[in-house]
Amino acid sequence: QVQLVESGGGLVQAGGSLRLSCAASGRTSSSLNAMGWFRQAPGKEREFVAAVDWGDSTFYTDSVKGRFTISKDNAKNTMYLQMNSLKPEDTAVYYCAVARNPQYSTNREWYPYWGQGTQVTVSS
């Protein structure tokens, strides 16, 4: 089994920054499979935010490019999402996930393992 533990969410003003962390443990390692971040606002579908694959290539949805940075520490099996220049429309529950393959996908069905989610609220 794979367990994911998220931290770092909170309340910030527009223009502020947060760094989310996701620690993975179990049979499936973040160093072997791709990992990603998704977010979901109330009444909205869960959407892809960013991913890092087995070869450390990174991928972002257009709305966060230039503001968010995804990274991972293989020794710690931990993934991070640095979020800068936050906007009210970034408000959502953010989820980390582990893919079933070394390659990434923007489709949430590609990821069988999920964290519990962490709330990010950006006020204006």
C-alpha positions in Angstrom: 0.0 0.0 0.0 1.0 3.6 -0.6 0.4 6.3 1.9 0.6 10.0 1.2 0.7 12.7 3.8 0.3 16.4 2.8 1.1 19.5 4.7 1.6 23.3 4.1 -1.8 24.5 3.3 -3.3 27.6 4.9 -4.7 31.1 4.4 -2.7 33.8 2.6 -3.3 37.2 1.0 -3.3 37.6 -2.7 0.2 37.9 -3.9 1.6 35.7 -1.1 3.3 32.3 -1.2 2.9 28.8 0.2 4.8 25.6 -0.1 3.0 22.3 0.0 4.7 19.1 0.9 3.7 15.5 0.2 5.5 12.6 1.9 5.0 9.2 0.3 5.6 5.8 1.9 4.9 2.2 1.0 5.6 -0.1 -2.0 5.3 2.5 -4.6 8.0 5.1 -4.4 7.9 8.7 -5.7 11.4 8.0 -7.2 9.9 5.2 -9.4 6.5 6.5 -10.5 5.4 9.9 -11.6 3.7 12.2 -9.0 1.4 15.1 -9.4 -0.7 17.8 -7.8 -4.4 18.3 -8.4 -6.8 20.8 -6.9 -10.6 21.0 -6.5 -12.8 23.9 -5.6 -16.4 23.4 -4.3 -18.7 22.5 -7.2 -15.8 22.1 -9.6 -14.1 19.0 -11.0 -10.7 18.0 -9.7 -8.1 19.5 -12.1 -4.5 18.9 -12.9 -2.0 21.4 -11.6 1.5 20.0 -12.0 3.5 16.8 -12.2 7.0 15.5 -12.1 7.9 12.2 -13.8 10.5 9.5 -13.2 13.2 11.4 -15.1 12.4 14.6 -13.1 10.8 16.4 -16.1 8.1 18.8 -14.9 4.7 19.7 -16.3 2.2 22.5 -15.5 -1.2 23.6 -16.4 -1.2 26.9 -18.2 -2.8 28.9 -15.4 0.0 28.3 -12.9 3.1 28.5 -15.3 5.6 31.0 -14.0 4.0 31.0 -10.5 4.2 27.4 -9.3 7.2 25.1 -9.1 7.0 21.4 -8.5 10.0 19.4 -7.2 10.8 16.2 -5.4 13.4 14.9 -3.0 13.9 11.2 -3.8 15.9 10.5 -0.6 12.9 11.6 1.4 10.2 10.4 -1.0 8.8 13.9 -0.7 7.2 16.1 -3.3 6.8 19.9 -3.1 4.7 22.5 -4.7 6.0 26.0 -4.3 3.2 28.5 -5.0 4.1 32.2 -5.5 2.0 35.2 -6.6 -1.1 33.4 -5.4 -4.5 34.6 -6.7 -8.0 34.1 -5.2 -8.8 31.7 -8.0 -6.1 29.4 -6.7 -8.3 28.7 -3.7 -9.0 25.0 -3.5 -8.2 21.7 -1.8 -4.9 20.6 -3.1 -4.2 16.8 -3.5 -1.0 15.0 -4.1 -1.1 11.7 -6.1 1.1 8.9 -7.3 0.8 7.6 -10.8 0.6 4.0 -11.9 3.5 4.5 -14.3 6.8 6.4 -14.5 5.1 8.7 -17.1 2.7 11.5 -16.1 -0.8 12.3 -17.2 -3.2 15.2 -16.6 -6.0 12.7 -16.2 -6.8 12.0 -12.5 -7.7 8.4 -13.4 -4.0 7.8 -14.1 -3.3 8.1 -10.4 -4.4 5.3 -8.0 -3.0 6.8 -4.8 -4.1 10.1 -3.3 -3.4 12.2 -0.2 -6.1 13.5 2.1 -6.0 17.0 0.6 -4.9 20.3 2.1 -6.9 23.5 2.0 -5.4 26.6 0.3 -7.3 29.8 0.7 -6.2 33.0 -1.0 -8.0 36.2 0.2 -8.3 39.5 -1.6 
